[in-house]
Amino acid sequence: SRDWSSDVCSSDLNVAFGTITPAATGTASATGTISSRCSNNVPYSLAISGGTGTIAARTMAGGSGNTDKLNYNLYQDSGYATLWGDGTTGTRVSLTGTGVTQTSTVYGTLPLNQYIKPDNYTDNLTVTLAY
């Protein structure tokens, strides 16, 4: 539990694709949410970093000793048309604070048929909330 009363703005994000079958064809998808909270009427934007890859080509890394990378990306819409980025690559999401927690859906895609070593693949992203 977090005490939001001292924060003007704050956010967090989690997107999990779960178990995938690399030899399968098509695309795996997952959604997550960014929960953010800003004071009433405060305009702000949300940006997501490129993590271990770049915003245009995000990748997840395997565990220790595994040099394979798993390609994926994050979007603002369920049609995967608007890349969620930092405003230089991809776009930020602009919101206005309401004084209560707001959620923004993050849509992830991961192309299958990537021949990689079995492992737990992760990426650490930074969500930037600017106001």
SEDREN-442684 format. One record per residue (C-alpha): residue in three letters; y, z, x; residue number from 1. Coordinates in steps of 0.02 Angstrom, whole numbers. Each point is the difference from the previous one (the first is absolute). Example, Ala and Ser with C-alpha at 12.3 -4.5 7.8 and 13.67 -1.06 7.14 Angstrom:
// residues 2
+-----+--------+--------+--------+-----+
|  aa |     yy |     zz |     xx |   i |
+-----+--------+--------+--------+-----+
| ALA |   -225 |    390 |    615 |   1 |
| SER |    172 |    -33 |     69 |   2 |
+-----+--------+--------+--------+-----+
***
This chain:
// residues 131
+-----+--------+--------+--------+-----+
|  aa |     yy |     zz |     xx |   i |
+-----+--------+--------+--------+-----+
| SER |      0 |      0 |      0 |   1 |
| ARG |    172 |    -42 |     64 |   2 |
| ASP |    166 |     80 |    -39 |   3 |
| TRP |    113 |   -148 |    -37 |   4 |
| SER |    152 |    107 |    -41 |   5 |
| SER |     70 |     -8 |    177 |   6 |
| ASP |    -27 |   -187 |     23 |   7 |
| VAL |    127 |   -132 |    -46 |   8 |
| CYS |   -132 |   -136 |     25 |   9 |
| SER |   -181 |     -7 |     60 |  10 |
| SER |   -155 |   -111 |    -17 |  11 |
| ASP |   -186 |    -24 |     42 |  12 |
| LEU |   -130 |   -142 |    -13 |  13 |
| ASN |   -190 |    -24 |     -5 |  14 |
| VAL |    -98 |   -163 |    -29 |  15 |
| ALA |   -191 |      1 |     23 |  16 |
| PHE |   -111 |   -155 |    -10 |  17 |
| GLY |   -161 |    100 |      2 |  18 |
| THR |   -163 |    -76 |     63 |  19 |
| ILE |      2 |   -188 |     26 |  20 |
| THR |   -135 |   -126 |     42 |  21 |
| PRO |     70 |   -106 |    142 |  22 |
| ALA |   -116 |   -149 |    -33 |  23 |
| ALA |     57 |    -14 |   -181 |  24 |
| THR |    124 |   -133 |    -49 |  25 |
| GLY |    163 |     20 |    -93 |  26 |
| THR |    123 |    141 |     11 |  27 |
| ALA |    -11 |    187 |    -23 |  28 |
| SER |    147 |     83 |    -84 |  29 |
| ALA |     63 |    177 |    -17 |  30 |
| THR |    152 |     87 |    -67 |  31 |
| GLY |     93 |    153 |     54 |  32 |
| THR |    161 |     82 |    -44 |  33 |
| ILE |    154 |     57 |     90 |  34 |
| SER |     64 |    158 |    -79 |  35 |
| SER |    185 |     23 |     32 |  36 |
| ARG |    133 |    115 |    -63 |  37 |
| CYS |    187 |    -10 |     17 |  38 |
| SER |    139 |     92 |    -86 |  39 |
| ASN |     64 |    -75 |   -163 |  40 |
| ASN |     99 |   -163 |     20 |  41 |
| VAL |    -32 |    -12 |    189 |  42 |
| PRO |    -40 |   -182 |     44 |  43 |
| TYR |   -138 |    -17 |    128 |  44 |
| SER |   -126 |   -123 |     70 |  45 |
| LEU |   -181 |     11 |     59 |  46 |
| ALA |    -64 |    -97 |    150 |  47 |
| ILE |   -176 |     -4 |     75 |  48 |
| SER |    -30 |    -30 |    186 |  49 |
| GLY |   -124 |   -120 |     77 |  50 |
| GLY |   -111 |    138 |     67 |  51 |
| THR |   -117 |    -57 |    140 |  52 |
| GLY |     37 |   -183 |    -40 |  53 |
| THR |    159 |    -78 |    -65 |  54 |
| ILE |     71 |     -4 |   -175 |  55 |
| ALA |    -49 |   -183 |    -15 |  56 |
| ALA |   -177 |     34 |     65 |  57 |
| ARG |    -51 |    182 |    -22 |  58 |
| THR |   -163 |     57 |     81 |  59 |
| MET |   -109 |    154 |     -5 |  60 |
| ALA |    -81 |     64 |    159 |  61 |
| GLY |   -178 |     64 |     18 |  62 |
| GLY |    -49 |    163 |     82 |  63 |
| SER |     -7 |     45 |    184 |  64 |
| GLY |    -66 |   -141 |    108 |  65 |
| ASN |      5 |   -128 |   -140 |  66 |
| THR |    124 |   -140 |     36 |  67 |
| ASP |    -29 |    -93 |   -165 |  68 |
| LYS |    145 |    -15 |   -121 |  69 |
| LEU |    -12 |    -17 |   -189 |  70 |
| ASN |    136 |   -108 |    -79 |  71 |
| TYR |     87 |     54 |   -161 |  72 |
| ASN |    173 |      3 |    -77 |  73 |
| LEU |    107 |     92 |   -128 |  74 |
| TYR |    103 |    -71 |   -141 |  75 |
| GLN |    122 |     55 |   -134 |  76 |
| ASP |    -84 |    -95 |   -142 |  77 |
| SER |   -175 |    -26 |    -70 |  78 |
| GLY |     14 |   -187 |     32 |  79 |
| TYR |     20 |     34 |    188 |  80 |
| ALA |    157 |   -106 |      9 |  81 |
| THR |    125 |    125 |     70 |  82 |
| LEU |    -46 |     74 |    170 |  83 |
| TRP |     52 |    182 |     14 |  84 |
| GLY |     93 |     18 |    162 |  85 |
| ASP |    157 |     66 |     80 |  86 |
| GLY |    130 |   -124 |    -62 |  87 |
| THR |    -10 |   -106 |    158 |  88 |
| THR |   -180 |    -53 |    -29 |  89 |
| GLY |    -50 |     20 |   -181 |  90 |
| THR |    113 |     92 |   -119 |  91 |
| ARG |     44 |    179 |    -39 |  92 |
| VAL |    -10 |     72 |   -175 |  93 |
| SER |    166 |     62 |    -69 |  94 |
| LEU |      4 |    146 |   -120 |  95 |
| THR |    121 |    126 |    -72 |  96 |
| GLY |    -46 |    184 |      5 |  97 |
| THR |    -30 |     93 |   -162 |  98 |
| GLY |    -20 |    176 |     70 |  99 |
| VAL |   -188 |     -6 |    -35 | 100 |
| THR |   -144 |    -81 |     94 | 101 |
| GLN |    -10 |   -189 |    -23 | 102 |
| THR |   -155 |   -102 |     43 | 103 |
| SER |     -2 |   -177 |     69 | 104 |
| THR |   -165 |    -95 |      1 | 105 |
| VAL |    -55 |    -79 |    164 | 106 |
| TYR |   -123 |   -146 |    -17 | 107 |
| GLY |   -117 |    -31 |    147 | 108 |
| THR |   -109 |   -150 |     40 | 109 |
| LEU |   -133 |    -15 |    133 | 110 |
| PRO |    -83 |   -168 |     33 | 111 |
| LEU |   -188 |     18 |      7 | 112 |
| ASN |   -111 |   -101 |    117 | 113 |
| GLN |     73 |     89 |    152 | 114 |
| TYR |   -143 |     29 |    120 | 115 |
| ILE |     36 |    169 |     74 | 116 |
| LYS |   -101 |    147 |     63 | 117 |
| PRO |    -47 |    129 |   -132 | 118 |
| ASP |    127 |    140 |     16 | 119 |
| ASN |    135 |     95 |    -91 | 120 |
| TYR |    157 |   -107 |     15 | 121 |
| THR |    169 |     80 |    -23 | 122 |
| ASP |    184 |    -36 |     24 | 123 |
| ASN |    147 |    119 |     10 | 124 |
| LEU |    152 |    -65 |    -91 | 125 |
| THR |    174 |     72 |    -10 | 126 |
| VAL |     87 |      0 |   -168 | 127 |
| THR |    187 |      5 |     26 | 128 |
| LEU |    107 |     64 |   -141 | 129 |
| ALA |    181 |    -47 |     32 | 130 |
| TYR |    144 |     63 |   -106 | 131 |
+-----+--------+--------+--------+-----+
***
